[in-house]
Amino acid sequence: MKAAVCYKFGKPLVIEEVEIDSPLPGEVMVRVAATGICHSDLHLIKGEWGGPTPMVPGHEVAGVVEEIGDNVATVKKGDPVVVCLVRNCGRCHYCAKGLPQMCSGDFDRGRPSHLRNSRGDFLAPGLFTAGFAEYVVVDQSQVVPVPEGFSLQRAALLACGVVTGVGAVVNTAEVETGSSVAVIGAGGVGLNSLQGAALAGAYPIVAIDLLTDKLDTAREFGATHCLQVGQGDLEQEVRNITHGRGVDYAFVTVGTVKAIEQAIELVGKRGTVVIVGLPPVTTKVSFSVLPLVRSEKRIIGSRMGSTRLGVDVPRLVDLHNCGRLKLEELITARYPLEQINEAIELMENGRALRNLIVFDQ
């Protein structure tokens, strides 16, 4: 099969033939229909999170089940599925508490990787998925069926960008109806946080970004107010919109220190800052503790939107089918695997919401 391999951090991916092992017990092989290019892939390719090379990146996947290992009961051959990076054992302390995204289970199956290049070198599966390839082998907990006939290209977005953005609002923060929300960053995840805020019944919903074209798009995804960074005093503008209080929730969907520090100033008393975007591992943030304590503000993280794959994906499919969740509007362009470096560059330069790598089916 063909795959895009990262041999050195920051270098163009290399398209080559690789071998993939059959699934072991508890694993599923999926023939990939589409893989979204996420900013997490960019962090991984640049080496900002470390990890081994060579590897095959890509984690926002949808496709069709090709083969299953022993003891797989959740899917069968031929099922259309979403493939997510979140895997869970179902037995550890966190899984038992209904927090599969926090799973601490052991997934060592006695082999370094199920991927090898033509020289026999093992290729690490980026983010436990290796989705920039024609096939993936993953743990069965990473796979959830979608209805027959549902667009697999749209379904791929449910694997990360949509569950992360919407989930941060409805799962992690549990935003209440009538709460005020600000979303910093109107990229792929930010737009889905705006969708989540609209679904939760929040008002006002303030989108904040550097670029006017992204703010124009933000209105289509639920923003009631839009503020451009560098044009006026953001904190004062937000307070004007919220009758002097500041927002109840601020979602930071970009991985920058400045955005996180700004969010702390935008929330009002008992307000919550939710960090969704992933910065480099060395990132540190400074803030004054006393004002935080006096106003009882909270800062929390959201990993993959606190998603429960088997619950959230079917719900999001239903919301899309009834016209309440946008998916097609998130897709900027579609590329074959051979053009993946071009697609990545456009994402990195901020000229795309989501570019898809699509495979001949």
C-alpha positions as CSV (number, residue, x, y, z in Angstrom):
1,M,0.0,0.0,0.0
2,K,1.0,3.7,-0.4
3,A,1.7,5.9,2.6
4,A,3.2,9.3,3.4
5,V,6.2,8.8,5.6
6,C,7.9,11.5,7.8
7,Y,11.6,10.5,7.9
8,K,12.9,13.8,9.4
9,F,11.0,16.4,11.3
10,G,10.2,19.4,9.2
11,K,11.0,17.7,6.0
12,P,8.5,17.0,3.1
13,L,6.7,13.7,3.5
14,V,7.8,10.9,1.3
15,I,5.2,8.9,-0.6
16,E,6.2,5.2,-0.9
17,E,5.1,1.7,-0.8
18,V,4.9,0.2,2.7
19,E,3.8,-3.1,4.2
20,I,1.1,-3.4,6.8
21,D,0.5,-6.3,9.1
22,S,-2.9,-8.0,9.6
23,P,-4.8,-7.0,12.7
24,L,-4.0,-8.8,16.0
25,P,-6.7,-9.7,18.5
26,G,-8.7,-6.6,19.4
27,E,-7.6,-4.7,16.3
28,V,-9.3,-3.5,13.1
29,M,-7.9,-2.9,9.6
30,V,-9.7,0.0,7.7
31,R,-9.4,0.8,4.0
32,V,-9.1,4.6,4.1
33,A,-11.5,6.8,2.1
34,A,-10.4,10.1,3.4
35,T,-8.0,11.7,6.0
36,G,-8.2,15.3,7.1
37,I,-5.1,17.4,7.7
38,C,-5.2,18.7,11.2
39,H,-2.9,21.2,12.9
40,S,-2.0,18.4,15.3
41,D,-0.4,16.7,12.3
42,L,1.6,19.8,11.6
43,H,2.9,19.9,15.2
44,L,3.9,16.2,14.9
45,I,5.6,16.7,11.5
46,K,7.6,19.6,12.8
47,G,8.8,17.7,15.8
48,E,7.2,20.0,18.3
49,W,5.9,17.1,20.3
50,G,8.9,14.8,19.9
51,G,8.3,11.2,19.2
52,P,10.1,8.6,16.9
53,T,10.8,8.8,13.2
54,P,10.3,7.5,10.7
55,M,6.6,7.6,11.1
56,V,3.3,7.9,9.2
57,P,1.3,10.9,10.4
58,G,-2.5,11.4,9.9
59,H,-5.3,10.8,12.4
60,E,-8.6,12.2,11.1
61,V,-9.8,9.2,9.2
62,A,-12.9,7.6,7.8
63,G,-13.1,4.4,5.7
64,V,-14.5,0.9,5.4
65,V,-13.6,-2.1,7.6
66,E,-11.4,-4.4,5.6
67,E,-10.4,-7.0,8.2
68,I,-10.9,-7.6,11.9
69,G,-8.8,-9.5,14.5
70,D,-10.1,-12.0,17.0
71,N,-12.3,-10.7,19.8
72,V,-13.6,-7.7,17.9
73,A,-17.3,-7.4,18.4
74,T,-18.0,-3.7,17.7
75,V,-17.7,-3.7,13.9
76,K,-17.6,-6.2,11.0
77,K,-16.0,-6.3,7.6
78,G,-17.6,-3.8,5.2
79,D,-18.8,-1.4,7.9
80,P,-18.3,2.3,7.1
81,V,-16.5,3.8,10.1
82,V,-14.8,6.8,11.6
83,V,-11.3,6.2,13.0
84,C,-10.2,8.4,15.9
85,L,-6.9,8.7,17.8
86,V,-8.6,8.2,21.2
87,R,-8.3,4.6,22.3
88,N,-9.4,3.1,25.6
89,C,-9.1,-0.2,27.4
90,G,-12.5,-0.1,29.0
91,R,-11.1,-1.4,32.3
92,C,-8.8,1.2,33.9
93,H,-9.8,3.7,36.6
94,Y,-10.7,6.5,34.1
95,C,-12.6,4.2,31.7
96,A,-14.6,3.0,34.6
97,K,-15.5,6.6,35.5
98,G,-16.7,7.2,31.9
99,L,-13.6,9.2,30.9
100,P,-12.2,7.1,28.0
101,Q,-10.2,10.0,26.7
102,M,-8.1,9.8,29.9
103,C,-7.5,6.0,29.6
104,S,-4.3,4.7,31.2
105,G,-4.5,1.2,29.8
106,D,-1.6,-0.7,28.3
107,F,-1.9,-1.2,24.5
108,D,1.5,-3.0,24.0
109,R,0.8,-6.0,21.8
110,G,4.3,-7.2,21.5
111,R,5.4,-5.5,18.2
112,P,7.0,-2.1,17.7
113,S,4.7,-1.2,14.8
114,H,2.4,-2.8,12.2
115,L,4.0,-0.7,9.4
116,R,7.3,-1.3,7.6
117,N,9.0,0.3,4.6
118,S,10.6,-1.6,1.7
119,R,13.9,-1.8,3.6
120,G,12.1,-3.5,6.6
121,D,12.4,-0.5,8.9
122,F,9.5,-0.1,11.3
123,L,7.4,3.0,10.8
124,A,5.8,4.5,13.9
125,P,2.0,5.1,13.6
126,G,1.6,8.9,14.2
127,L,-1.0,9.6,17.0
128,F,-1.8,5.9,17.2
129,T,-3.4,6.0,13.7
130,A,-1.0,6.5,10.7
131,G,-3.9,7.9,8.6
132,F,-1.9,9.2,5.7
133,A,-2.0,5.8,4.1
134,E,-4.4,3.6,2.1
135,Y,-5.0,1.3,5.1
136,V,-4.8,1.7,8.9
137,V,-4.7,-0.9,11.7
138,V,-6.0,0.4,15.0
139,D,-7.5,-0.7,18.3
140,Q,-11.2,-1.5,18.0
141,S,-11.9,1.2,20.6
142,Q,-10.8,3.8,18.0
143,V,-13.4,2.8,15.5
144,V,-17.1,3.7,15.4
145,P,-19.6,2.8,12.6
146,V,-21.5,5.5,10.7
147,P,-24.7,4.9,8.7
148,E,-24.5,3.4,5.2
149,G,-24.5,6.1,2.6
150,F,-23.1,8.8,4.9
151,S,-20.3,10.7,3.2
152,L,-17.0,9.3,4.4
153,Q,-15.2,12.5,3.4
154,R,-17.5,14.4,5.8
155,A,-17.3,11.6,8.3
156,A,-13.5,12.0,8.5
157,L,-13.9,15.4,10.1
158,L,-15.8,13.8,13.0
159,A,-12.6,12.0,14.0
160,C,-10.9,15.0,15.4
161,G,-11.8,18.6,14.4
162,V,-15.5,18.4,15.0
163,V,-15.5,16.2,18.2
164,T,-12.7,18.4,19.6
165,G,-14.4,21.8,18.9
166,V,-18.0,20.8,19.7
167,G,-17.0,18.5,22.5
168,A,-15.0,21.2,24.3
169,V,-18.2,23.2,24.6
170,V,-20.8,20.5,25.3
171,N,-18.7,17.8,27.1
172,T,-15.7,19.5,28.8
173,A,-17.2,22.8,29.8
174,E,-20.9,21.8,29.7
175,V,-21.9,25.3,28.7
176,E,-25.4,26.2,29.9
177,T,-28.1,27.8,27.8
178,G,-27.8,31.6,27.9
179,S,-24.1,31.6,28.8
180,S,-21.8,34.0,27.1
181,V,-19.0,32.5,25.1
182,A,-15.8,33.8,23.3
183,V,-13.9,31.6,20.9
184,I,-10.3,32.7,20.2
185,G,-9.3,31.4,16.8
186,A,-11.7,30.8,13.9
187,G,-9.9,27.9,12.2
188,G,-11.2,24.4,11.9
189,V,-11.5,23.6,15.6
190,G,-12.6,27.2,16.5
191,L,-15.5,27.1,14.0
192,N,-16.6,23.8,15.6
193,S,-16.5,25.4,19.1
194,L,-18.7,28.1,17.6
195,Q,-21.1,25.4,16.3
196,G,-21.0,23.8,19.8
197,A,-21.8,27.1,21.5
198,A,-24.8,27.6,19.1
199,L,-26.0,24.1,19.8
200,A,-25.8,24.7,23.5
201,G,-27.9,27.8,23.2
202,A,-25.2,30.3,24.3
203,Y,-25.5,34.0,23.8
204,P,-23.6,36.1,22.9
205,I,-21.1,34.1,20.9
206,V,-18.0,36.1,20.2
207,A,-15.5,35.0,17.6
208,I,-12.0,36.5,17.8
209,D,-9.3,36.1,15.1
210,L,-6.6,38.0,13.2
211,L,-8.2,37.6,9.8
212,T,-11.4,39.3,8.5
213,D,-12.2,36.4,6.1
214,K,-12.1,33.9,9.0
215,L,-14.5,36.2,11.0
216,D,-16.8,36.3,8.0
217,T,-16.9,32.5,8.0
218,A,-17.3,32.5,11.8
219,R,-20.7,34.2,11.5
220,E,-21.9,31.3,9.3
221,F,-21.0,28.9,12.1
222,G,-22.8,30.6,14.9
223,A,-20.9,33.7,16.0
224,T,-23.2,36.6,16.9
225,H,-20.3,39.1,17.3
226,C,-16.9,39.2,15.7
227,L,-13.7,40.9,16.9
228,Q,-10.5,41.3,15.0
229,V,-7.2,41.1,16.9
230,G,-5.3,44.3,16.7
231,Q,-8.4,46.4,16.1
232,G,-9.2,48.1,19.4
233,D,-9.2,46.9,22.9
234,L,-10.4,43.3,22.9
235,E,-11.1,43.1,26.6
236,Q,-13.2,46.3,26.6
237,E,-15.0,45.2,23.5
238,V,-16.0,41.9,25.1
239,R,-17.1,43.7,28.2
240,N,-19.3,46.1,26.1
241,I,-20.9,43.1,24.5
242,T,-21.5,41.4,27.9
243,H,-22.8,44.4,29.8
244,G,-19.5,44.9,31.6
245,R,-19.2,41.4,33.0
246,G,-16.9,39.5,30.6
247,V,-17.8,36.2,29.1
248,D,-18.7,33.1,31.1
249,Y,-16.5,30.9,28.9
250,A,-13.5,31.5,26.7
251,F,-12.3,28.7,24.4
252,V,-8.7,29.0,23.2
253,T,-8.5,27.0,20.0
254,V,-5.0,28.2,19.0
255,G,-1.9,27.0,20.7
256,T,-0.3,30.3,21.6
257,V,0.7,31.8,24.9
258,K,-0.8,35.2,24.0
259,A,-4.2,33.7,23.3
260,I,-4.3,31.9,26.6
261,E,-3.3,35.0,28.5
262,Q,-5.8,37.0,26.6
263,A,-8.6,34.5,27.5
264,I,-7.9,34.9,31.2
265,E,-8.7,38.6,30.9
266,L,-11.8,38.1,28.8
267,V,-13.7,35.9,31.2
268,G,-15.7,37.5,34.0
269,K,-16.2,36.4,37.6
270,R,-16.4,32.7,38.0
271,G,-15.6,32.5,34.3
272,T,-13.9,29.5,32.7
273,V,-11.0,29.4,30.3
274,V,-10.9,26.2,28.2
275,I,-7.6,25.5,26.5
276,V,-8.4,23.4,23.4
277,G,-5.5,24.2,21.0
278,L,-2.3,22.3,21.5
279,P,0.9,24.3,21.9
280,P,4.5,22.9,21.7
281,V,5.4,20.9,24.8
282,T,7.7,23.6,26.2
283,T,5.0,26.3,26.3
284,K,4.5,28.0,29.6
285,V,2.0,30.7,30.5
286,S,2.2,33.5,33.2
287,F,-0.7,35.1,35.0
288,S,-1.4,36.9,38.2
289,V,-2.8,34.5,40.9
290,L,-4.5,36.9,43.2
291,P,-7.1,38.3,40.7
292,L,-7.8,34.8,39.6
293,V,-8.6,33.7,43.1
294,R,-10.6,36.8,44.0
295,S,-12.8,36.3,40.9
296,E,-12.9,32.5,41.2
297,K,-11.9,32.1,37.6
298,R,-11.0,28.6,36.3
299,I,-8.6,27.3,33.7
300,I,-9.2,23.8,32.4
301,G,-7.9,21.8,29.5
302,S,-10.0,19.9,26.9
303,R,-8.4,16.8,25.3
304,M,-10.2,15.8,22.1
305,G,-13.4,17.5,23.4
306,S,-13.6,14.9,26.2
307,T,-15.1,12.7,23.5
308,R,-16.8,9.4,24.0
309,L,-16.5,8.1,20.5
310,G,-19.5,5.7,20.5
311,V,-21.8,8.4,21.9
312,D,-20.6,11.6,20.3
313,V,-20.1,10.5,16.7
314,P,-23.6,9.1,16.2
315,R,-25.0,12.2,17.8
316,L,-23.0,14.5,15.5
317,V,-24.1,12.4,12.5
318,D,-27.8,13.0,13.5
319,L,-27.2,16.7,14.0
320,H,-25.7,16.9,10.6
321,N,-28.5,15.0,9.0
322,C,-31.1,17.3,10.5
323,G,-29.2,20.4,9.3
324,R,-27.9,21.6,12.6
325,L,-24.2,20.8,12.1
326,K,-22.1,22.0,9.2
327,L,-19.5,19.6,7.8
328,E,-19.1,20.1,4.0
329,E,-18.6,23.8,4.7
330,L,-15.4,22.9,6.7
331,I,-13.7,21.3,3.7
332,T,-11.5,23.7,1.7
333,A,-10.1,21.3,-0.9
334,R,-9.5,17.6,-1.7
335,Y,-6.1,16.2,-2.7
336,P,-4.7,12.8,-3.7
337,L,-2.0,11.4,-1.5
338,E,0.7,12.4,-4.0
339,Q,-0.1,16.1,-3.3
340,I,-0.1,15.9,0.4
341,N,2.8,18.3,0.9
342,E,1.0,20.9,-1.1
343,A,-2.1,20.4,1.0
344,I,-0.1,20.6,4.2
345,E,1.6,23.8,3.2
346,L,-1.8,25.5,2.5
347,M,-3.0,24.4,5.9
348,E,0.2,25.7,7.6
349,N,-0.2,29.1,5.8
350,G,-3.7,29.5,7.1
351,R,-5.3,29.3,3.7
352,A,-7.4,26.3,4.4
353,L,-9.9,25.2,7.1
354,R,-9.6,21.5,6.4
355,N,-7.9,19.9,3.4
356,L,-8.7,16.3,2.8
357,I,-6.5,13.6,1.4
358,V,-8.9,11.3,-0.5
359,F,-8.2,7.8,-1.8
360,D,-9.5,6.1,-4.9
361,Q,-12.4,3.9,-3.8
